[in-house]
Amino acid sequence: MSFFGRNRAPRKRSPTPTGHPNLPTRKESLGPSSEPSSPGAKPLYLSSPFADAALVKGNFKTIVMLPKYVDIMEWVAVNSAWKSRIPLNYNWTSQGGKQVALSAPTYIDSVMSSIQNLLEDEHVFPTKSNQVFHPSFPSTIKHVYRQLLRVFAHLYHAHFQQILHIRAEPHFNSLFAHFLAFGREYELLEVKDIKGDHNAPVGVGLLWERWKESGILA
């Protein structure tokens, strides 16, 4: 569904296996990257059973469909308010329009601060019933989704071992799958945004393809 037009079930969490060649034990220190430790090996987030761990059974499209009698702008606003080799440095556009190279932690902090400011801006996210959404709201949300996609990509690339260490992969995968399903359903994300550079296919784009093949995503 175009943004410009118009059963959750518990799942037994699979225990984190200890025999995977790329998975550190609890006694080992967790490095900053979830890149494969041996040449030719898949990243952990693309490997079974980690890639398939989720809290939801079935297709996420059923969760993101526009409820009856709900305004599409309100639905997108509510859902936007909660939630290859990926470079560890990113370009941030300052208020003056200048491109600034930032490290990943600084970029993520800038993204989250910027989004928080938007959420608190009544002109962007109106909270009163008599207020209308600004005509620029769709383009603003698209920009937010592209920024959040880069944050997700970085976390999968550089910090998935830490996610596994606390056994949170079903939660994180479900959050990301919902993000992708909602983004595609309302055209907030384009396929090229998700798949990235075709010359560097290893990344969350491959995870998206895997989930499509398995029926998790439409």
Backbone as JSON Lines, residues from 0, in Angstrom:
{"i":0,"aa":"M","n":[0.85,-1.19,0.0],"ca":[0.0,0.0,0.0],"c":[0.89,1.24,0.0]}
{"i":1,"aa":"S","n":[0.54,2.16,-0.84],"ca":[1.31,3.39,-0.89],"c":[0.98,4.27,0.29]}
{"i":2,"aa":"F","n":[1.99,4.86,0.88],"ca":[1.79,5.81,1.97],"c":[1.01,7.01,1.48]}
{"i":3,"aa":"F","n":[1.08,7.27,0.18],"ca":[0.4,8.43,-0.39],"c":[-0.98,8.07,-0.89]}
{"i":4,"aa":"G","n":[-1.4,6.83,-0.82],"ca":[-2.73,6.4,-1.17],"c":[-3.46,6.09,0.12]}
{"i":5,"aa":"R","n":[-3.51,5.2,0.14],"ca":[-4.15,4.94,1.44],"c":[-3.49,3.75,2.31]}
{"i":6,"aa":"N","n":[-1.53,-12.38,13.84],"ca":[-1.68,-13.07,15.1],"c":[-0.36,-13.4,15.74]}
{"i":7,"aa":"R","n":[-0.34,-12.3,16.38],"ca":[0.89,-12.54,17.12],"c":[0.74,-13.8,17.97]}
{"i":8,"aa":"A","n":[1.74,-14.72,17.95],"ca":[1.72,-15.95,18.75],"c":[3.07,-16.14,19.38]}
{"i":9,"aa":"P","n":[3.09,-16.63,20.64],"ca":[4.39,-16.85,21.28],"c":[5.16,-17.94,20.59]}
{"i":10,"aa":"R","n":[6.45,-17.78,20.51],"ca":[7.3,-18.78,19.89],"c":[8.42,-19.13,20.85]}
{"i":11,"aa":"K","n":[8.63,-20.43,21.02],"ca":[9.68,-20.87,21.91],"c":[11.02,-20.39,21.39]}
{"i":12,"aa":"R","n":[11.74,-19.69,22.24],"ca":[13.03,-19.15,21.83],"c":[14.05,-20.26,21.78]}
{"i":13,"aa":"S","n":[14.7,-20.39,20.65],"ca":[15.71,-21.42,20.51],"c":[16.94,-21.03,21.31]}
{"i":14,"aa":"P","n":[17.51,-21.98,22.04],"ca":[18.72,-21.66,22.8],"c":[19.87,-21.34,21.89]}
{"i":15,"aa":"T","n":[20.73,-20.47,22.32],"ca":[21.89,-20.12,21.51],"c":[22.85,-21.29,21.47]}
{"i":16,"aa":"P","n":[23.06,-21.89,20.29],"ca":[23.95,-23.04,20.21],"c":[25.38,-22.64,20.54]}
{"i":17,"aa":"T","n":[26.12,-23.6,21.05],"ca":[27.5,-23.32,21.4],"c":[28.48,-23.86,20.38]}
{"i":18,"aa":"G","n":[27.97,-24.59,19.39],"ca":[28.88,-25.23,18.45],"c":[29.16,-24.45,17.2]}
{"i":19,"aa":"H","n":[28.56,-23.27,17.05],"ca":[28.79,-22.49,15.84],"c":[30.21,-21.96,15.83]}
{"i":20,"aa":"P","n":[30.94,-22.12,14.72],"ca":[32.36,-21.74,14.69],"c":[32.61,-20.26,14.91]}
{"i":21,"aa":"N","n":[31.59,-19.4,14.66],"ca":[31.8,-17.95,14.79],"c":[31.25,-17.38,16.09]}
{"i":22,"aa":"L","n":[30.7,-18.25,16.93],"ca":[30.05,-17.76,18.14],"c":[30.98,-17.88,19.33]}
{"i":23,"aa":"P","n":[31.28,-16.77,20.02],"ca":[32.17,-16.83,21.18],"c":[31.47,-17.44,22.37]}
{"i":24,"aa":"T","n":[32.21,-18.06,23.27],"ca":[31.65,-18.54,24.51],"c":[31.51,-17.37,25.46]}
{"i":25,"aa":"R","n":[30.81,-17.58,26.57],"ca":[30.6,-16.5,27.51],"c":[31.9,-16.09,28.19]}
{"i":26,"aa":"K","n":[32.91,-16.98,28.18],"ca":[34.18,-16.65,28.8],"c":[35.06,-15.82,27.89]}
{"i":27,"aa":"E","n":[34.7,-15.79,26.59],"ca":[35.5,-15.01,25.66],"c":[35.01,-13.58,25.64]}
{"i":28,"aa":"S","n":[35.91,-12.67,25.41],"ca":[35.51,-11.26,25.28],"c":[34.86,-11.07,23.94]}
{"i":29,"aa":"L","n":[33.8,-10.27,23.91],"ca":[33.07,-10.03,22.68],"c":[33.66,-8.83,21.98]}
{"i":30,"aa":"G","n":[34.13,-9.03,20.79],"ca":[34.7,-7.96,20.01],"c":[33.63,-7.05,19.45]}
{"i":31,"aa":"P","n":[34.01,-5.97,18.77],"ca":[33.04,-5.0,18.28],"c":[32.36,-5.42,17.0]}
{"i":32,"aa":"S","n":[32.77,-6.53,16.4],"ca":[32.23,-6.87,15.08],"c":[31.68,-8.28,15.05]}
{"i":33,"aa":"S","n":[30.58,-8.48,14.27],"ca":[30.03,-9.81,14.06],"c":[30.38,-10.33,12.69]}
{"i":34,"aa":"E","n":[31.46,-9.82,12.12],"ca":[31.97,-10.33,10.86],"c":[32.43,-11.77,11.03]}
{"i":35,"aa":"P","n":[32.33,-12.62,10.0],"ca":[32.77,-14.0,10.12],"c":[34.24,-14.08,10.45]}
{"i":36,"aa":"S","n":[34.6,-15.05,11.31],"ca":[35.98,-15.17,11.74],"c":[36.84,-15.91,10.75]}
{"i":37,"aa":"S","n":[36.23,-16.67,9.84],"ca":[36.99,-17.4,8.84],"c":[36.58,-16.95,7.46]}
{"i":38,"aa":"P","n":[37.5,-16.93,6.5],"ca":[37.19,-16.47,5.14],"c":[36.08,-17.31,4.52]}
{"i":39,"aa":"G","n":[35.13,-16.67,3.88],"ca":[34.06,-17.37,3.19],"c":[32.88,-17.73,4.08]}
{"i":40,"aa":"A","n":[33.01,-17.54,5.4],"ca":[31.91,-17.86,6.31],"c":[30.87,-16.76,6.29]}
{"i":41,"aa":"K","n":[29.61,-17.13,6.51],"ca":[28.54,-16.15,6.56],"c":[28.61,-15.36,7.86]}
{"i":42,"aa":"P","n":[28.14,-14.11,7.82],"ca":[27.97,-13.4,9.09],"c":[26.97,-14.15,9.96]}
{"i":43,"aa":"L","n":[27.08,-14.02,11.26],"ca":[26.2,-14.76,12.17],"c":[24.72,-14.44,11.92]}
{"i":44,"aa":"Y","n":[24.42,-13.19,11.59],"ca":[23.02,-12.82,11.43],"c":[22.39,-13.41,10.17]}
{"i":45,"aa":"L","n":[23.21,-14.0,9.28],"ca":[22.68,-14.69,8.11],"c":[22.72,-16.21,8.27]}
{"i":46,"aa":"S","n":[23.16,-16.67,9.42],"ca":[23.35,-18.1,9.64],"c":[22.21,-18.67,10.49]}
{"i":47,"aa":"S","n":[21.88,-19.94,10.24],"ca":[20.88,-20.63,11.06],"c":[21.54,-21.03,12.38]}
{"i":48,"aa":"P","n":[20.78,-21.03,13.47],"ca":[19.36,-20.68,13.58],"c":[19.11,-19.21,13.89]}
{"i":49,"aa":"F","n":[20.18,-18.43,13.93],"ca":[20.06,-17.03,14.37],"c":[19.18,-16.2,13.44]}
{"i":50,"aa":"A","n":[19.33,-16.41,12.12],"ca":[18.59,-15.59,11.15],"c":[17.09,-15.84,11.21]}
{"i":51,"aa":"D","n":[16.69,-17.02,11.72],"ca":[15.27,-17.39,11.73],"c":[14.62,-17.22,13.09]}
{"i":52,"aa":"A","n":[15.39,-16.8,14.09],"ca":[14.82,-16.61,15.42],"c":[13.9,-15.41,15.42]}
{"i":53,"aa":"A","n":[12.67,-15.58,15.91],"ca":[11.69,-14.49,15.92],"c":[10.64,-14.75,16.97]}
{"i":54,"aa":"L","n":[9.91,-13.72,17.32],"ca":[8.83,-13.83,18.29],"c":[7.49,-14.05,17.63]}
{"i":55,"aa":"V","n":[7.43,-13.86,16.32],"ca":[6.17,-13.9,15.59],"c":[6.2,-15.03,14.57]}
{"i":56,"aa":"K","n":[5.13,-15.79,14.48],"ca":[4.98,-16.81,13.45],"c":[4.18,-16.22,12.3]}
{"i":57,"aa":"G","n":[4.51,-16.64,11.09],"ca":[3.76,-16.17,9.94],"c":[4.35,-14.92,9.33]}
{"i":58,"aa":"N","n":[3.53,-14.26,8.5],"ca":[3.98,-13.11,7.74],"c":[3.73,-11.81,8.5]}
{"i":59,"aa":"F","n":[4.74,-10.96,8.55],"ca":[4.62,-9.69,9.27],"c":[3.66,-8.73,8.59]}
{"i":60,"aa":"K","n":[3.27,-9.01,7.35],"ca":[2.35,-8.11,6.65],"c":[1.01,-8.02,7.38]}
{"i":61,"aa":"T","n":[0.61,-9.12,8.02],"ca":[-0.66,-9.1,8.75],"c":[-0.62,-8.15,9.94]}
{"i":62,"aa":"I","n":[0.58,-7.87,10.43],"ca":[0.71,-6.99,11.59],"c":[0.69,-5.52,11.19]}
{"i":63,"aa":"V","n":[1.21,-5.23,10.0],"ca":[1.39,-3.83,9.62],"c":[0.24,-3.29,8.77]}
{"i":64,"aa":"M","n":[-0.75,-4.12,8.44],"ca":[-1.87,-3.65,7.63],"c":[-2.63,-2.54,8.34]}
{"i":65,"aa":"L","n":[-3.09,-1.58,7.57],"ca":[-3.83,-0.44,8.12],"c":[-5.14,-0.91,8.75]}
{"i":66,"aa":"P","n":[-5.33,-0.68,10.05],"ca":[-6.59,-1.08,10.69],"c":[-7.78,-0.29,10.14]}
{"i":67,"aa":"K","n":[-8.92,-0.9,10.2],"ca":[-10.14,-0.26,9.72],"c":[-10.44,0.99,10.53]}
{"i":68,"aa":"Y","n":[-10.82,2.05,9.82],"ca":[-11.2,3.34,10.39],"c":[-10.02,4.14,10.94]}
{"i":69,"aa":"V","n":[-8.8,3.69,10.72],"ca":[-7.62,4.41,11.2],"c":[-7.03,5.23,10.05]}
{"i":70,"aa":"D","n":[-6.76,6.49,10.31],"ca":[-6.15,7.36,9.31],"c":[-4.72,6.91,9.02]}
{"i":71,"aa":"I","n":[-4.35,6.85,7.75],"ca":[-3.03,6.33,7.38],"c":[-1.9,7.19,7.95]}
{"i":72,"aa":"M","n":[-2.11,8.5,8.01],"ca":[-1.09,9.38,8.58],"c":[-0.88,9.05,10.06]}
{"i":73,"aa":"E","n":[-1.97,8.85,10.79],"ca":[-1.89,8.52,12.21],"c":[-1.18,7.17,12.4]}
{"i":74,"aa":"W","n":[-1.51,6.2,11.55],"ca":[-0.93,4.86,11.66],"c":[0.58,4.9,11.42]}
{"i":75,"aa":"V","n":[0.99,5.64,10.4],"ca":[2.43,5.76,10.12],"c":[3.13,6.51,11.24]}
{"i":76,"aa":"A","n":[2.5,7.55,11.75],"ca":[3.12,8.34,12.83],"c":[3.32,7.49,14.08]}
{"i":77,"aa":"V","n":[2.3,6.72,14.45],"ca":[2.38,5.88,15.65],"c":[3.48,4.84,15.49]}
{"i":78,"aa":"N","n":[3.53,4.19,14.34],"ca":[4.51,3.13,14.12],"c":[5.92,3.69,13.95]}
{"i":79,"aa":"S","n":[6.03,4.93,13.58],"ca":[7.36,5.53,13.42],"c":[7.91,6.05,14.74]}
{"i":80,"aa":"A","n":[7.06,6.18,15.73],"ca":[7.48,6.78,16.99],"c":[8.16,5.77,17.92]}
{"i":81,"aa":"W","n":[8.04,4.46,17.72],"ca":[8.69,3.5,18.63],"c":[9.91,2.87,17.94]}
{"i":82,"aa":"K","n":[10.14,2.72,17.52],"ca":[11.2,1.89,16.95],"c":[12.42,2.49,16.12]}
{"i":83,"aa":"S","n":[27.47,-7.64,1.96],"ca":[28.22,-6.44,1.66],"c":[28.85,-5.99,2.94]}
{"i":84,"aa":"R","n":[29.54,-5.07,3.16],"ca":[30.22,-4.56,4.33],"c":[29.64,-3.2,4.6]}
{"i":85,"aa":"I","n":[29.16,-3.07,5.79],"ca":[28.57,-1.79,6.16],"c":[29.68,-0.88,6.68]}
{"i":86,"aa":"P","n":[29.83,0.32,6.15],"ca":[30.89,1.21,6.62],"c":[30.66,1.61,8.07]}
{"i":87,"aa":"L","n":[31.75,1.79,8.81],"ca":[31.64,2.18,10.2],"c":[31.73,3.69,10.37]}
{"i":88,"aa":"N","n":[31.75,4.41,9.26],"ca":[31.68,5.87,9.28],"c":[30.56,6.3,8.34]}
{"i":89,"aa":"Y","n":[29.85,7.34,8.71],"ca":[28.68,7.76,7.95],"c":[28.73,9.26,7.71]}
{"i":90,"aa":"N","n":[28.04,9.66,6.66],"ca":[27.93,11.08,6.37],"c":[26.64,11.63,6.97]}
{"i":91,"aa":"W","n":[26.78,12.7,7.71],"ca":[25.63,13.37,8.34],"c":[25.5,14.75,7.72]}
{"i":92,"aa":"T","n":[24.27,15.1,7.34],"ca":[24.02,16.41,6.76],"c":[23.66,17.38,7.88]}
{"i":93,"aa":"S","n":[24.5,18.39,8.06],"ca":[24.27,19.37,9.12],"c":[23.13,20.29,8.75]}
{"i":94,"aa":"Q","n":[22.71,21.14,9.7],"ca":[21.61,22.07,9.45],"c":[21.95,23.03,8.3]}
{"i":95,"aa":"G","n":[23.22,23.27,8.09],"ca":[23.62,24.14,6.99],"c":[23.74,23.42,5.66]}
{"i":96,"aa":"G","n":[23.41,22.11,5.65],"ca":[23.46,21.34,4.42],"c":[24.84,20.77,4.11]}
{"i":97,"aa":"K","n":[25.77,20.9,5.04],"ca":[27.13,20.41,4.81],"c":[27.24,18.95,5.21]}
{"i":98,"aa":"Q","n":[27.92,18.14,4.37],"ca":[28.16,16.74,4.66],"c":[29.33,16.6,5.64]}
{"i":99,"aa":"V","n":[29.06,15.93,6.76],"ca":[30.08,15.74,7.79],"c":[30.27,14.25,8.01]}
{"i":100,"aa":"A","n":[31.54,13.8,7.96],"ca":[31.85,12.39,8.22],"c":[31.85,12.14,9.72]}
{"i":101,"aa":"L","n":[31.05,11.14,10.18],"ca":[30.95,10.83,11.59],"c":[31.23,9.35,11.83]}
{"i":102,"aa":"S","n":[31.77,9.05,12.99],"ca":[31.91,7.65,13.38],"c":[30.52,7.08,13.65]}
{"i":103,"aa":"A","n":[30.41,5.75,13.65],"ca":[29.11,5.12,13.83],"c":[28.42,5.54,15.14]}
{"i":104,"aa":"P","n":[29.11,5.52,16.29],"ca":[28.42,5.94,17.53],"c":[27.91,7.38,17.48]}
{"i":105,"aa":"T","n":[28.72,8.28,16.9],"ca":[28.3,9.68,16.82],"c":[27.15,9.83,15.85]}
{"i":106,"aa":"Y","n":[27.2,9.09,14.74],"ca":[26.11,9.15,13.75],"c":[24.8,8.67,14.38]}
{"i":107,"aa":"I","n":[24.85,7.53,15.09],"ca":[23.64,6.98,15.7],"c":[23.09,7.95,16.74]}
{"i":108,"aa":"D","n":[23.95,8.56,17.52],"ca":[23.51,9.54,18.51],"c":[22.84,10.72,17.82]}
{"i":109,"aa":"S","n":[23.41,11.16,16.7],"ca":[22.83,12.28,15.95],"c":[21.47,11.91,15.38]}
{"i":110,"aa":"V","n":[21.37,10.68,14.85],"ca":[20.09,10.21,14.29],"c":[19.02,10.19,15.37]}
{"i":111,"aa":"M","n":[19.33,9.59,16.52],"ca":[18.34,9.46,17.58],"c":[17.95,10.82,18.16]}
{"i":112,"aa":"S","n":[18.91,11.71,18.29],"ca":[18.6,13.06,18.78],"c":[17.71,13.81,17.8]}
{"i":113,"aa":"S","n":[18.02,13.66,16.5],"ca":[17.22,14.32,15.47],"c":[15.79,13.79,15.45]}
{"i":114,"aa":"I","n":[15.65,12.46,15.56],"ca":[14.31,11.86,15.56],"c":[13.53,12.28,16.8]}
{"i":115,"aa":"Q","n":[14.19,12.32,17.94],"ca":[13.53,12.75,19.17],"c":[13.01,14.18,19.04]}
{"i":116,"aa":"N","n":[13.79,15.04,18.42],"ca":[13.35,16.42,18.2],"c":[12.12,16.47,17.3]}
{"i":117,"aa":"L","n":[12.1,15.59,16.28],"ca":[10.94,15.53,15.39],"c":[9.7,15.06,16.14]}
{"i":118,"aa":"L","n":[9.87,14.04,16.99],"ca":[8.74,13.5,17.74],"c":[8.13,14.54,18.66]}
{"i":119,"aa":"E","n":[8.95,15.44,19.14],"ca":[8.48,16.47,20.08],"c":[7.98,17.73,19.36]}
{"i":120,"aa":"D","n":[8.09,17.74,18.03],"ca":[7.66,18.9,17.25],"c":[6.2,18.72,16.83]}
{"i":121,"aa":"E","n":[5.33,19.55,17.38],"ca":[3.89,19.45,17.1],"c":[3.57,19.7,15.63]}
{"i":122,"aa":"H","n":[4.45,20.39,14.93],"ca":[4.21,20.63,13.51],"c":[4.48,19.39,12.67]}
{"i":123,"aa":"V","n":[5.27,18.47,13.2],"ca":[5.58,17.23,12.48],"c":[4.71,16.09,12.96]}
{"i":124,"aa":"F","n":[4.61,15.93,14.29],"ca":[3.78,14.89,14.89],"c":[2.7,15.55,15.75]}
{"i":125,"aa":"P","n":[1.61,15.97,15.13],"ca":[0.54,16.63,15.88],"c":[-0.1,15.66,16.87]}
{"i":126,"aa":"T","n":[-0.46,16.15,18.04],"ca":[-1.06,15.31,19.07],"c":[-2.5,15.67,19.37]}
{"i":127,"aa":"K","n":[-2.98,16.79,18.83],"ca":[-4.35,17.22,19.09],"c":[-5.25,16.82,17.91]}
{"i":128,"aa":"S","n":[-6.49,16.51,18.22],"ca":[-7.41,15.98,17.21],"c":[-7.73,16.96,16.1]}
{"i":129,"aa":"N","n":[-7.62,18.26,16.38],"ca":[-7.95,19.25,15.36],"c":[-6.76,19.66,14.51]}
{"i":130,"aa":"Q","n":[-5.6,19.05,14.76],"ca":[-4.41,19.36,13.97],"c":[-4.3,18.42,12.78]}
{"i":131,"aa":"V","n":[-3.73,18.92,11.7],"ca":[-3.53,18.1,10.5],"c":[-2.03,17.91,10.3]}
{"i":132,"aa":"F","n":[-1.68,16.85,9.57],"ca":[-0.28,16.6,9.28],"c":[0.22,17.54,8.19]}
{"i":133,"aa":"H","n":[1.44,17.98,8.35],"ca":[2.05,18.86,7.36],"c":[2.23,18.1,6.04]}
{"i":134,"aa":"P","n":[2.08,18.77,4.9],"ca":[2.26,18.1,3.61],"c":[3.62,17.43,3.44]}
{"i":135,"aa":"S","n":[4.62,17.9,4.19],"ca":[5.96,17.32,4.08],"c":[6.14,16.08,4.94]}
{"i":136,"aa":"F","n":[5.09,15.68,5.68],"ca":[5.22,14.55,6.59],"c":[5.69,13.26,5.9]}
{"i":137,"aa":"P","n":[5.13,12.88,4.74],"ca":[5.6,11.65,4.08],"c":[7.09,11.66,3.77]}
{"i":138,"aa":"S","n":[7.6,12.77,3.25],"ca":[9.02,12.82,2.91],"c":[9.89,12.82,4.17]}
{"i":139,"aa":"T","n":[9.38,13.45,5.24],"ca":[10.11,13.45,6.51],"c":[10.24,12.03,7.05]}
{"i":140,"aa":"I","n":[9.15,11.27,7.03],"ca":[9.17,9.9,7.55],"c":[10.05,9.0,6.69]}
{"i":141,"aa":"K","n":[10.04,9.21,5.39],"ca":[10.93,8.44,4.52],"c":[12.38,8.65,4.9]}
{"i":142,"aa":"H","n":[12.72,9.89,5.17],"ca":[14.1,10.2,5.55],"c":[14.45,9.54,6.88]}
{"i":143,"aa":"V","n":[13.51,9.56,7.83],"ca":[13.72,8.92,9.12],"c":[13.94,7.42,8.95]}
{"i":144,"aa":"Y","n":[13.14,6.8,8.1],"ca":[13.27,5.35,7.89],"c":[14.61,4.98,7.25]}
{"i":145,"aa":"R","n":[15.08,5.8,6.34],"ca":[16.38,5.51,5.73],"c":[17.5,5.62,6.77]}
{"i":146,"aa":"Q","n":[17.37,6.6,7.66],"ca":[18.38,6.74,8.71],"c":[18.34,5.56,9.68]}
{"i":147,"aa":"L","n":[17.14,5.13,10.07],"ca":[17.02,4.01,10.99],"c":[17.5,2.71,10.34]}
{"i":148,"aa":"L","n":[17.31,2.58,9.04],"ca":[17.8,1.39,8.34],"c":[19.32,1.28,8.47]}
{"i":149,"aa":"R","n":[20.0,2.39,8.38],"ca":[21.46,2.38,8.53],"c":[21.87,2.01,9.95]}
{"i":150,"aa":"V","n":[21.07,2.43,10.93],"ca":[21.35,2.06,12.31],"c":[21.19,0.56,12.49]}
{"i":151,"aa":"F","n":[20.09,0.0,11.97],"ca":[19.88,-1.44,12.04],"c":[21.04,-2.18,11.36]}
{"i":152,"aa":"A","n":[21.43,-1.72,10.18],"ca":[22.5,-2.38,9.43],"c":[23.79,-2.39,10.24]}
{"i":153,"aa":"H","n":[24.09,-1.27,10.89],"ca":[25.32,-1.21,11.69],"c":[25.25,-2.18,12.87]}
{"i":154,"aa":"L","n":[24.11,-2.24,13.53],"ca":[23.98,-3.12,14.69],"c":[24.13,-4.58,14.29]}
{"i":155,"aa":"Y","n":[23.54,-4.96,13.15],"ca":[23.71,-6.33,12.68],"c":[25.17,-6.6,12.33]}
{"i":156,"aa":"H","n":[25.78,-5.66,11.67],"ca":[27.15,-5.85,11.19],"c":[28.17,-5.88,12.33]}
{"i":157,"aa":"A","n":[28.06,-4.96,13.26],"ca":[29.12,-4.76,14.24],"c":[28.81,-5.27,15.64]}
{"i":158,"aa":"H","n":[27.53,-5.52,15.94],"ca":[27.19,-5.83,17.32],"c":[26.28,-7.06,17.48]}
{"i":159,"aa":"F","n":[26.19,-7.9,16.44],"ca":[25.27,-9.04,16.55],"c":[25.76,-10.06,17.57]}
{"i":160,"aa":"Q","n":[27.06,-10.18,17.77],"ca":[27.57,-11.09,18.79],"c":[27.08,-10.68,20.18]}
{"i":161,"aa":"Q","n":[27.05,-9.39,20.43],"ca":[26.54,-8.92,21.72],"c":[25.05,-9.24,21.86]}
{"i":162,"aa":"I","n":[24.3,-9.13,20.76],"ca":[22.88,-9.47,20.78],"c":[22.7,-10.95,21.08]}
{"i":163,"aa":"L","n":[23.53,-11.79,20.47],"ca":[23.48,-13.22,20.75],"c":[23.88,-13.52,22.19]}
{"i":164,"aa":"H","n":[24.83,-12.79,22.69],"ca":[25.35,-13.03,24.03],"c":[24.25,-12.89,25.09]}
{"i":165,"aa":"I","n":[23.32,-11.97,24.87],"ca":[22.21,-11.8,25.81],"c":[20.95,-12.51,25.31]}
{"i":166,"aa":"R","n":[21.11,-13.3,24.25],"ca":[20.03,-14.11,23.68],"c":[18.81,-13.26,23.3]}
{"i":167,"aa":"A","n":[19.08,-12.14,22.69],"ca":[18.01,-11.22,22.29],"c":[17.74,-11.27,20.8]}
{"i":168,"aa":"E","n":[18.33,-12.23,20.08],"ca":[18.15,-12.25,18.62],"c":[16.7,-12.42,18.18]}
{"i":169,"aa":"P","n":[15.84,-13.19,18.87],"ca":[14.44,-13.24,18.42],"c":[13.76,-11.88,18.51]}
{"i":170,"aa":"H","n":[14.06,-11.13,19.55],"ca":[13.46,-9.8,19.72],"c":[13.99,-8.84,18.67]}
{"i":171,"aa":"F","n":[15.3,-8.86,18.45],"ca":[15.9,-7.92,17.5],"c":[15.47,-8.24,16.07]}
{"i":172,"aa":"N","n":[15.44,-9.52,15.72],"ca":[14.98,-9.91,14.38],"c":[13.53,-9.52,14.16]}
{"i":173,"aa":"S","n":[12.7,-9.72,15.19],"ca":[11.28,-9.37,15.05],"c":[11.1,-7.87,14.9]}
{"i":174,"aa":"L","n":[11.87,-7.1,15.64],"ca":[11.81,-5.64,15.52],"c":[12.2,-5.21,14.11]}
{"i":175,"aa":"F","n":[13.28,-5.8,13.59],"ca":[13.74,-5.41,12.26],"c":[12.78,-5.89,11.17]}
{"i":176,"aa":"A","n":[12.23,-7.09,11.32],"ca":[11.27,-7.6,10.33],"c":[10.02,-6.72,10.29]}
{"i":177,"aa":"H","n":[9.56,-6.29,11.46],"ca":[8.41,-5.39,11.51],"c":[8.75,-4.06,10.85]}
{"i":178,"aa":"F","n":[9.94,-3.56,11.11],"ca":[10.4,-2.32,10.5],"c":[10.41,-2.42,8.98]}
{"i":179,"aa":"L","n":[10.94,-3.53,8.44],"ca":[10.99,-3.73,6.99],"c":[9.59,-3.9,6.41]}
{"i":180,"aa":"A","n":[8.76,-4.69,7.09],"ca":[7.4,-4.93,6.58],"c":[6.61,-3.64,6.52]}
{"i":181,"aa":"F","n":[6.7,-2.84,7.57],"ca":[5.97,-1.58,7.6],"c":[6.54,-0.61,6.57]}
{"i":182,"aa":"G","n":[7.85,-0.56,6.48],"ca":[8.48,0.35,5.53],"c":[8.13,0.06,4.1]}
{"i":183,"aa":"R","n":[8.03,-1.24,3.74],"ca":[7.69,-1.61,2.37],"c":[6.19,-1.46,2.12]}
{"i":184,"aa":"E","n":[5.38,-1.77,3.12],"ca":[3.93,-1.7,2.96],"c":[3.48,-0.28,2.64]}
{"i":185,"aa":"Y","n":[4.12,0.71,3.25],"ca":[3.71,2.1,3.06],"c":[4.74,2.9,2.26]}
{"i":186,"aa":"E","n":[5.61,2.17,1.55],"ca":[6.58,2.76,0.62],"c":[7.46,3.81,1.3]}
{"i":187,"aa":"L","n":[7.83,3.51,2.53],"ca":[8.76,4.38,3.26],"c":[10.2,3.98,2.97]}
{"i":188,"aa":"L","n":[10.37,2.75,2.5],"ca":[11.68,2.23,2.1],"c":[11.59,1.69,0.69]}
{"i":189,"aa":"E","n":[12.61,1.95,-0.1],"ca":[12.7,1.38,-1.42],"c":[13.6,0.15,-1.37]}
{"i":190,"aa":"V","n":[13.43,-0.73,-2.35],"ca":[14.23,-1.95,-2.39],"c":[15.71,-1.61,-2.42]}
{"i":191,"aa":"K","n":[16.08,-0.58,-3.17],"ca":[17.49,-0.22,-3.26],"c":[18.03,0.26,-1.92]}
{"i":192,"aa":"D","n":[17.15,0.83,-1.08],"ca":[17.59,1.23,0.26],"c":[17.98,0.01,1.08]}
{"i":193,"aa":"I","n":[17.19,-1.06,0.94],"ca":[17.4,-2.27,1.75],"c":[18.56,-3.1,1.22]}
{"i":194,"aa":"K","n":[18.62,-3.27,-0.07],"ca":[19.64,-4.16,-0.65],"c":[21.0,-3.49,-0.77]}
{"i":195,"aa":"G","n":[21.02,-2.18,-0.85],"ca":[22.29,-1.47,-0.93],"c":[22.98,-1.66,-2.25]}
{"i":196,"aa":"D","n":[24.28,-1.55,-2.25],"ca":[25.1,-1.66,-3.45],"c":[25.11,-3.1,-3.94]}
{"i":197,"aa":"H","n":[24.76,-3.32,-5.22],"ca":[24.73,-4.68,-5.76],"c":[26.12,-5.28,-5.84]}
{"i":198,"aa":"N","n":[27.14,-4.46,-5.76],"ca":[28.52,-4.98,-5.77],"c":[28.97,-5.49,-4.41]}
{"i":199,"aa":"A","n":[28.18,-5.2,-3.37],"ca":[28.49,-5.67,-2.03],"c":[27.22,-6.25,-1.4]}
{"i":200,"aa":"P","n":[26.78,-7.42,-1.84],"ca":[25.48,-7.95,-1.46],"c":[25.38,-8.48,-0.03]}
{"i":201,"aa":"V","n":[26.5,-8.76,0.63],"ca":[26.42,-9.31,1.98],"c":[25.99,-8.22,2.95]}
{"i":202,"aa":"G","n":[24.89,-8.42,3.62],"ca":[24.38,-7.42,4.55],"c":[22.93,-7.68,4.85]}
{"i":203,"aa":"V","n":[22.25,-6.69,5.4],"ca":[20.85,-6.88,5.77],"c":[19.96,-7.09,4.56]}
{"i":204,"aa":"G","n":[20.43,-6.69,3.37],"ca":[19.66,-6.98,2.17],"c":[19.49,-8.47,1.94]}
{"i":205,"aa":"L","n":[20.51,-9.25,2.25],"ca":[20.42,-10.7,2.13],"c":[19.51,-11.29,3.21]}
{"i":206,"aa":"L","n":[19.49,-10.66,4.37],"ca":[18.57,-11.11,5.42],"c":[17.13,-10.86,4.99]}
{"i":207,"aa":"W","n":[16.9,-9.71,4.37],"ca":[15.57,-9.39,3.83],"c":[15.15,-10.41,2.79]}
{"i":208,"aa":"E","n":[16.07,-10.78,1.89],"ca":[15.77,-11.78,0.87],"c":[15.45,-13.13,1.52]}
{"i":209,"aa":"R","n":[16.2,-13.49,2.53],"ca":[15.98,-14.77,3.22],"c":[14.59,-14.8,3.85]}
{"i":210,"aa":"W","n":[14.22,-13.71,4.49],"ca":[12.9,-13.66,5.15],"c":[11.78,-13.66,4.12]}
{"i":211,"aa":"K","n":[12.01,-13.07,2.97],"ca":[10.99,-13.12,1.91],"c":[10.8,-14.56,1.43]}
{"i":212,"aa":"E","n":[11.9,-15.27,1.23],"ca":[11.83,-16.65,0.76],"c":[11.14,-17.56,1.77]}
{"i":213,"aa":"S","n":[11.33,-17.28,3.05],"ca":[10.75,-18.12,4.09],"c":[9.31,-17.75,4.42]}
{"i":214,"aa":"G","n":[8.82,-16.64,3.84],"ca":[7.43,-16.23,4.07],"c":[7.24,-15.3,5.24]}
{"i":215,"aa":"I","n":[8.34,-14.91,5.91],"ca":[8.21,-13.97,7.02],"c":[7.81,-12.58,6.52]}
{"i":216,"aa":"L","n":[8.39,-12.2,5.36],"ca":[8.05,-10.94,4.73],"c":[7.41,-11.2,3.38]}
{"i":217,"aa":"A","n":[6.56,-10.27,2.95],"ca":[5.88,-10.42,1.66],"c":[6.82,-10.0,0.54]}
